[in-house]
Amino acid sequence: MQTLSVSRLATVTLLACLCRCVPEPTCPRRTVSRLSSSSSTSNLDVPTMDVIRAIHSRSSIREYTSQPVLPQDYHAIVEAANRAPSAGNLQGYSIVSVTNPDLRRRLSQAALDQTHVLTAPLTLVFLADPNRSGSKYGSRGRDLYSVQDATIACAYAQLAAHALGYGTVWTGAFDEAAVAQVVRSPWGLKAVALLSIGRPAEVVHPSYRRVLSDIVKQETF
């Protein structure tokens, strides 16, 4: 498998090495079309995708085929999350992998009945661990760093899944207490993101983004 230099991609080198190619977008705005379940391509048939291409070609996918996530791909996705940077290298989060149909149904209900949580064959639940981060950084670790750790890990998993040919969508609208009940998370953990993953049954091109001059300020605001 082709590897990428550290100087080129810095801390996301491993992610790029784990990833494989999917087609690049041809339209700058979000458009949707249907795909049949037979149109999915095995990740074994395509070359490696680098992380910059993965970032630019990713879009949120909300419709999935019934194909499960392959075991080796699942391992690559969660390992990418495990390689994400975290405050003090404490990795102040936990991840719950949900594939059971009944749990997916209940998780979908907890996520305000969003159907993609039900239909995706895999949803990863990212839970911040405030006490783990707070053990070193006090209130800032509990209130901020643990949430940052969990969200960065989710972003790494999302890019890895996309580069392996899967569709994903990040869900933040849910009832925290209900999610905690579904996954039986220990007291003190805080659900911050659900990442649904599966083979896409639709094509969604990247949506419009703000121009950089509207976002990036030089030296001061």
C-alpha positions in Angstrom: 0.0 0.0 0.0 1.3 3.4 -0.9 2.4 5.6 2.1 2.5 9.4 2.4 5.3 11.4 3.9 5.0 13.2 7.2 6.1 16.5 5.7 3.2 16.3 3.2 0.3 15.5 5.5 1.7 15.9 9.1 -0.4 14.3 11.8 -2.9 12.7 9.4 -0.4 10.5 7.6 -1.8 7.3 9.0 -5.3 8.2 8.1 -4.3 8.7 4.5 -2.5 5.3 4.5 -5.6 3.6 5.7 -7.8 5.2 3.1 -8.8 4.1 -0.5 -10.1 6.0 -3.4 -13.7 7.0 -4.4 -14.6 9.2 -7.3 -14.0 13.0 -7.0 -17.0 15.4 -7.2 -17.8 17.1 -10.5 -20.1 19.8 -9.1 -19.4 22.4 -6.5 -22.9 22.5 -5.1 -25.0 19.9 -3.3 -26.9 17.6 -5.7 -28.5 14.3 -5.0 -29.2 11.2 -7.2 -30.1 7.6 -6.5 -27.8 4.7 -6.7 -28.7 1.0 -6.9 -27.2 -1.4 -4.3 -25.3 -3.1 -7.1 -23.4 0.0 -8.0 -21.2 -0.1 -4.9 -17.5 -0.8 -5.5 -15.3 -2.9 -3.2 -12.6 -0.8 -1.6 -10.2 -3.6 -2.7 -10.6 -2.5 -6.3 -9.4 1.1 -6.0 -6.1 2.8 -5.1 -5.2 4.9 -2.1 -6.8 8.4 -1.6 -4.7 11.1 0.1 -6.3 13.1 2.9 -6.6 16.4 1.0 -8.6 14.7 -1.7 -10.8 13.0 1.0 -11.5 16.3 2.6 -12.5 18.0 -0.6 -14.7 15.2 -2.0 -16.6 14.3 1.2 -20.3 15.0 1.6 -22.9 14.0 4.0 -24.8 10.8 2.9 -28.2 10.0 4.4 -29.3 7.0 2.3 -27.5 3.7 2.4 -27.6 0.2 0.9 -28.0 -2.8 3.2 -24.3 -3.8 2.8 -22.5 -4.1 6.1 -19.2 -2.3 6.8 -16.4 -4.9 6.1 -14.5 -6.0 9.3 -11.1 -4.7 7.9 -12.7 -1.4 7.0 -14.3 -1.1 10.4 -10.9 -1.7 12.0 -9.3 1.0 9.8 -12.0 3.5 10.6 -11.8 3.1 14.4 -8.0 3.0 14.3 -8.1 6.3 12.4 -10.2 7.7 15.3 -7.7 6.3 17.8 -4.9 8.1 16.0 -6.6 11.5 16.4 -4.7 14.1 18.5 -6.1 14.9 22.0 -5.2 17.2 24.9 -2.3 15.7 26.8 -2.7 12.5 24.8 -5.4 11.6 27.3 -7.9 10.6 24.6 -10.8 11.9 26.7 -13.6 10.0 25.0 -15.1 6.6 24.3 -16.7 5.2 21.2 -19.7 2.8 21.1 -20.2 0.8 17.8 -23.9 0.1 17.1 -24.9 -2.4 14.4 -27.8 -4.2 16.1 -31.0 -3.3 14.3 -33.1 -2.9 17.5 -30.4 -0.6 19.0 -30.2 1.3 15.8 -34.0 1.8 15.8 -33.8 3.1 19.4 -30.8 5.3 18.6 -32.8 6.8 15.7 -35.6 7.6 18.0 -33.2 9.2 20.4 -31.9 11.2 17.4 -35.3 12.8 16.8 -36.4 10.0 14.5 -33.7 10.8 11.9 -34.0 7.8 9.5 -30.3 7.6 8.5 -29.4 6.5 12.0 -31.7 3.6 11.5 -30.8 2.6 7.9 -27.0 3.0 8.2 -25.5 -0.5 9.0 -23.1 1.1 11.5 -23.3 4.1 13.8 -20.4 5.2 16.0 -21.4 7.0 19.1 -18.7 9.4 20.4 -18.8 10.2 24.1 -16.7 12.8 25.8 -15.1 11.7 29.1 -14.9 14.9 31.1 -13.4 13.2 34.2 -10.5 11.7 32.1 -9.6 15.1 30.7 -10.3 16.9 33.9 -7.9 14.7 35.9 -5.1 16.7 34.3 -6.7 20.0 33.1 -9.4 20.6 35.7 -12.5 22.4 34.6 -11.2 23.4 31.2 -10.4 19.7 30.5 -13.9 18.7 31.7 -15.8 21.4 29.9 -13.8 21.8 26.7 -10.9 19.4 26.0 -12.9 16.2 26.4 -15.5 17.5 23.9 -12.7 18.6 21.5 -11.1 15.2 21.8 -14.3 13.3 20.9 -15.1 15.6 18.0 -11.6 15.4 16.5 -11.8 11.6 16.7 -15.1 11.6 15.0 -13.8 13.8 12.2 -10.9 11.4 11.7 -13.3 8.4 11.5 -15.5 10.2 9.1 -12.6 11.0 6.7 -11.3 7.4 6.9 -14.8 6.0 6.2 -15.2 8.3 3.2 -11.8 7.4 1.8 -12.6 3.7 2.1 -15.7 4.3 -0.1 -18.4 4.6 2.6 -20.9 7.4 3.0 -21.2 9.1 6.4 -23.3 11.7 8.1 -22.5 13.4 11.4 -25.5 13.8 13.7 -25.5 16.3 16.6 -29.3 16.6 17.1 -30.3 14.0 19.7 -31.5 13.6 23.2 -28.3 13.0 25.3 -30.1 11.1 28.0 -31.9 8.8 25.6 -28.6 8.1 23.7 -26.9 7.3 27.0 -29.7 4.9 27.8 -29.5 3.1 24.5 -25.7 2.5 24.6 -25.7 2.1 28.4 -22.9 4.6 28.9 -21.4 5.0 32.3 -22.4 7.9 34.4 -20.3 11.0 33.6 -19.8 10.4 29.9 -21.4 12.8 27.5 -22.6 11.9 24.0 -21.4 14.6 21.5 -21.7 13.0 18.1 -23.3 10.1 16.2 -21.5 9.0 13.0 -23.6 6.9 10.6 -21.6 4.8 8.1 -22.6 2.7 5.2 -22.3 2.2 1.4 -24.0 5.1 -0.2 -27.4 4.7 -2.0 -27.2 8.3 -3.3 -24.6 10.6 -4.9 -24.2 13.9 -3.0 -21.6 16.4 -4.3 -19.9 18.8 -1.9 -22.0 21.8 -1.0 -21.1 25.5 -1.4 -18.6 26.9 1.1 -17.9 30.4 2.3 -15.0 32.1 0.5 -11.8 32.0 2.6 -11.6 35.8 2.8 -14.9 35.7 4.7 -13.5 33.2 7.2 -9.8 33.7 7.5 -8.4 36.9 9.0 -4.7 37.8 8.9 -2.9 38.5 12.2 -6.0 40.1 13.9 -9.7 40.2 13.3 
